[in-house]
Amino acid sequence: MNKFLFKQVDNIGLVLFRVVFGLLIATEAIGAILTGWVRRTLVDTPFTFNFIGFDFLQYLQGDLMYYYFVIMSIFGIFVMLGYKYRFSMIAYAIMWTGVYLMQKSSYNNHYYLMMLLCWIMAFLPANRWFSIDTKINPKMKNPAMPRWVLLVLIIQVWIVYTFASVAKFYPDWLNASMPALLMEGKSDFWLIGGILQKPWVHWSIAYVGIFFDLLIVPLMLWKRTRLIGFAIAVFFHLFNSFIFHIGIFPYMSIAFALFFFSPEILQKRFLPNKKLYTGNEVIVPKYKNLIVGVFSVYFLFQLGLPLRHWFFKDDVLWTEEGHRLSWRMMLRSKSGSLTVWVKDNANGEKQRYNYRELLGDKQHGSVATKPDIMWQLAQKIKTVEAEKGRDVSVFMEAIVRVNDGEYHPFTDPNVDLAAEAWTPFKHSEWILPSPKDYNEKAVNE
């Protein structure tokens, strides 16, 4: 085990990934300002639907978020340059984690992956070569790293892709109706818009998606298939970038290839002046048990979180319970309509409530389909009304459809959600059971 984990290997892949990763996270931060994402998500909205339990992050919102993201972009540049690397990477990780946890209206699996990679990279020796830190302190320069560093990164990538593939094994993906829905809004794309509406394209997307996610890591691990795997990965991710406009994720995924190619190839292509390490020493640190223990627990969580929805009652596609943090990417299209009723507990008067005036434009799309956000809205309404001197009960009548199926009742309209406790590890009984074949229309088409 010591030889397997602590054998020294060349660190060029990690060093190059640090440069690319730093550039990408700096681009993500400044791009969020330039595209208006910060304004729409964190400035214009009166409040955000944060991850439950992180309400204190509400205090970070407003115009200061522009400066917040500028500072993040500076830390990203520092990571790229390898300047005060550890501090810069930890600072970016803390700030991005704050952004991730303070809002769910723009939830994205890629944001979650970026958060995980930020924290992993913060504790890896990625600045030991080709960095300003080694110029300032030449003693820290080192062409090698322990093998466990490479294994941690590869295992993380494998988990993401594997669970993304497994999650696609459900009817609406296997019969290509979900890819067809994804392509519906792409008909006006230059040159290929019409082609994207062809059934054979939908079937290709469905099964290429499954097999790519399932096989890309094994293809990259085996030397004989590495080049073809890389070529497929470049095409796959550039296609996704062009069609779905999903930010830095496709380019970060292409950069994962740096973990798989040999140091000799990487040196020849990118850093010809780098000293190649060939010593094969085994250096076991005194804190080896801490390293093994921390990453063992971490990966147990990474394996457990995508599986937890099996321990909830009903279908995750319907209830959303266990959907987040599970690599369930682009698996369903969900829309709904929400009516909120408020009862004055002093006189028993019940009336329809205009909840939309509490929300920003970005939040309207998710409040009618996500049960945790509905619950948070109920708490917000109760607080707002309490500030007016009213003690109220809040009832929600939601209808939802999944993957262009029929609309069905989603919530029990007789339950006061403001009085309910949120139970993250237990099914919320006020979510109505999923109807039989609730997405029947999509299946039949």
N, C-alpha and C positions, 0 to 999 in steps of 0.2 A: 504493500500500500504506500509506504514512504517513497519507494522508487517511482511508483505510478504518479503520485500527486506532486512530489517535490523535486523531481528531476528538472534540472534547468534546461530551458529551451530558448531559442532566439525570440526576441520580443518585437520584431519588426511589424508583425500584423497588428499588435496592440497599439504600437506607436502610430502607425498610419491611420488606424481607426480613430484614435484620439483626435488627430488632425481633422478628419472628415466629420466626426461627430461634433466637435467644437464648432466647425463652420455651420453645420446643419442646425444646431440648437440656437446659435446666434441668429441665423436666418429665420428660424421659427419665431423667435421673440420679436425681432424688428418687423417681420412680415405680418404678425398679428396686429401691429399698429397700422401699417400701411394699407392692409386690406379692410380695415374697419372692424375686425373681430373684437378687439379690445373695447372699442366704443359700443358696439352692439351688445356685447356680452357682459361687460363689467363696468361700464360708465353710464350708459343711458338707462339701464334697468334700475328700478327703485330698490330692488334687493335681488339676491340670487337664491336659487335652490341649491344650497351646499350639501355635501355629503352629511348625512344626519350625524350629529355630535360635534360638528365643526362650525357651529353658528358664530363663533368669535371671529371667523374669517370675514364676516360681513363688514367689519370695520375697515378692511383694506380697500373697499371699492371706491369708485369715483375717479375724478380727474387724475389723482396721483398714480393711478394704474399705468398711465402712459410712461411716467418716470420709472415705475417698477419694471416695465418691460424693457426700457432702454438699458437699465442697469443689468438686467438679465442678459441682454445681447452682448454687453461688455464682458461679462463673465464668460459667455460662450466663446468670444474671441480669445480671451485669456486661456481658456482650455485648449483651443486650437493651437495657440502659440506655445503652450506648455509653460505659461508664466504664472507663478504661484498656483500651480496646478491643483494641489489638494484643496486649498482654500476656495479657489474659484469653482471647482467642480461641486464641492459641498454646498457652497452658496447658491449655485444655480439649482442644485437638487432641492434645496429647501424652498426656494422661491417658486420653482415649477410645481412642486408638491402642493404648495399653497394655492396656486392657480387651479390645479386639478381638483382639489378638495372643495374650493369655494363655489363651484358651479357645476351643475349637471345638465344644463340646457344644451350645451355643446359637447356632450359626452362622446368620447371616441376611444376605441381600443388602442389606437396609436398613441394617444396622449398618455395612456396608462403604461404602455411599453417604454415610452420615452422617460417617464418617471422612474421605472425600474432600472433602466440602463444608466440613468444619471447617478443613482445611488450605488449601483455596482461599480461603475467607473470611478466613483469618488474614492474607492478603497483599493484600486488597482495601481500598480507602478507604471502608469502609462507615460510618465514624463522623464523616464530614465535615458532617453535618447531623442535627438532632434527636437530639443526644447530650449527655451530661454533659461529655464531652471538649471539645466546642465551647463549653460554658459556662465551663469552666475556662480554655481557651485560644481566645478568639474568632478569633485569626489563622488557625487551621486550618479555619475554616468555609468551605465551598465547595459551591455548588449543582450542580457538574458533576463528571464523571468521564470518562476516556477510553473510547471505544467498545469497546476490546478487553475491558474488564471484563465488559460485558454479553454479548459474544460467547462468552467462556470459560464463563460460566454456562449459556447456551443450548446450546452444544455438548455440555457435560457431561450436561445433561438429555436431549438428543437421543440420545446414545450409550446411556444407560440404557434408554430406551423402545424404541429400535430393536432392540437386541440381545435385549431381553425378548420382542419380537414374533417375531423371526427364530427364536429358540430353540423357539417353540411349533410350528414347522412339522415335526412328527414324528407318526407314526400315532396314538399314544395320546391326543394332544391334538386332532388333526384329526377323530378319530371320537368325540370327547366322552367317552371312557371315563375320562380323567384328571379332568376336571371332575366327573364322576359320583362318583369316589372322594373328591374334596374335599368333596362335599356329603353324603356318607354319615353323617358325625357331626353333621349340623346338623338332623336331623329333629325334635329337641325344641325348636327355636327358636320363640318365641312368634309366633303368627299366620302366619308364612311357612315354618315348618319343613316342612310337607307339600308346599308349592309347590316348595321347593328340591329335592325328590326327583323332580320331573317331567323326563322326557327333553328336552322343549323348553327347559327352563331350562339343562340341561347343554350343549345345543348353543348356546344364546345366550351362555353364559359363555365357551365355547370360541372363538367367532368374534368376539364383541365384544372379548374380551381381545386377540386378534390385531390387529384393525383399530384398536382404541383405541391400543394401544402404537405401532403403525406410523404413525398419522395425527395424533395429538394435537399434536405439535410443529408440523407444517405447518398444521394448523387454527388454532393460536394465533398463528402468524406472519402469516397473511393476515388483514387487517383485516376483510374481509367475513364471515369464518367464525369470528372470535375469540370472539364472545359465545356462539355455539352450542357451540364447542369448550370454553369454560369451563364452561358448564352441564353438558355431558356429563362433564367431568372431575370436577366436584363430586359428581355422582350416582355415578360410577364409584368414586371413592375413599371416599366415605361408605359405600357398599355394602360395599366391602372391609373398612373399619374395623368395621362392624357384624358382618359374617359371620366374618372371620378374626382379629379382635383383634390387629392387627399394629402396635400402638403408635403412635408419632408419624408414621410414614411417610405415611399418607394425607393428613394435614394439612400436612405439609411439601410434598407433591406439589401440593396445592391452592395453596400459597403460591408455587409456581414461576410461577404466572400473573402475578405482579408483574413478571417480566422481560419480559412481552409486551405489557401494556397501555400506552397512551401516558402520558407524564408528566402531560398535562392532565387525563386521567380520574383518575389516581391522586391528583393534588393536590386535585381537587374532592371526591373521596370520603374522603380520609384526612388530608391535611395542607394545608388551605386557606391557611394562613399561610406556606407555603414559597415562597420565591422560585423561579420557574421559570427555568431557564437556556435561553436562545435564541441564544447567541453563535456557535455553530458554529465555534469556533476549532480549529485544528489545532496541538497542542502536542506536539512530538516530544522525548521525554526522551533524555538522553545514554546511558541504559542500555537503549535500545529493543532492541538485539540480544540482550541477556540475557532480556528479556521474551519476545521471539519464540522464542528458542532453548529456554527452559525449557518453555514451554507446547507447543511443537512436539513435544519429546521426551515430555512428559507424555501428550499425546493419541495419540501413536504407541503408547505402552504401553496406553492405554485401548482402542484399537482392536485391539491384538494379543492382549491377555489373553483376551477372549472367543472368539478364533479359535484359540487354541493347542491346544484338544482335538483339532483335525483332524490335528495332527502326532503324536498318540499312537496307538499300535496299539489297535484295538478301539473299542467304543462307549462314549462318556462316561457314558451312562445306566447302564452295567454297571460300568465300572472306577472311575468317579468322578474319573479323572485329567483335570484341566482344568475341573472343575465350579466350583470356587470362583473368586470375583472375575470372574464371567462373566455376571452378570445372568440366570442360569438360574433363574427364580422359579417356585416351585410346579409344577414340571414332572413330578415323579415321586414316587410313594410307595414307600418301600423298607423292607423288614423282613428280619430274618435271625436265625440261631441260630449261636452260636459255642462250640466246644469247644476248650480249650487243653490241650496235653500238654507236660510238662516231662521232659527226660531228664537225669539226673545224669551228667555226663561222666566222673566218677571211676569209677563202677561200671556204667554203661550202663543203670541202672534207669529205666524210663519210666513215668510215672503221670499221671493226669488232675489238672489244677490248678484250684483254686477261685479264679479271678481276680476274681470279683465282690466278694470281701471287700476288694479294693484300691480299689474304685470307689465314688463317690457315686451316689445314685439318678438324678441328671441324666445320668450318663454311660452308663448301661446301654443306652439306646436307640440310641446311635450307634456303639458299639464293634463291633457285629456286622456292620455294613454299610460302614464307611469304611476303606479299606485303609491310609491313612496313620495312622489312630488304632490300627488293629490292630498296625502296626509299632511305634508308640510304646508300646503296651501290652507288646509283647514285650521292648522295651528296659527298661521299668519292672520287669517280672518278673525279668529277668536281674540287674538292680541289687539288687532286694530279696533275691533268693536269694544273691547274692554277699556281701551284708552278713551272711548267716547262715553264710558259709563254704562255699557250694556253687557250683560252676561248672556251669551248666546250658545246655542247648539248649532253645529254645522253638518248638513246632510248633502251628499253628492250623488247625483244621478248621471252615470256615464254609460255611453254605448261605444263599443269599439269594434273595429274590424281588422283582421290580420291578413296580409297578403292579398288584398283586394277581394276578400270574401264578403259575406253578409255582415251587417251590423248586428251585434248582440249586446244585451245588458251586461255591464262589467262590474258595477258596484251595487251593494245593497243600499237602497235609498233610505232605509229606515234606521241606519246606524249613524250615530253622532260621531263623526271622525275626529272632532276636536277633543272628545273624551277618551278616544282610543289610545293605547300605548303602542309605540312602534316596536315590533319584535323582529329584529334582523335575522334571527335563526329559527323562526317559526312562521308558518303560513298565516297570513292575515285572513281571518274568516269572513271579513266584509267584502273580500273579492269574490264575486260569484263564480261558481264552477264553470269551467269551459264547456260550452255546448258541444254536442257530438258533431263532428265534421264542421267546426266553426269556420274553417277556411275552405269549405267545399267548392265554392265557385272557382277558386284558383286551381284546385285539383282537377276539376272537370274540364277547364279550359286547356 
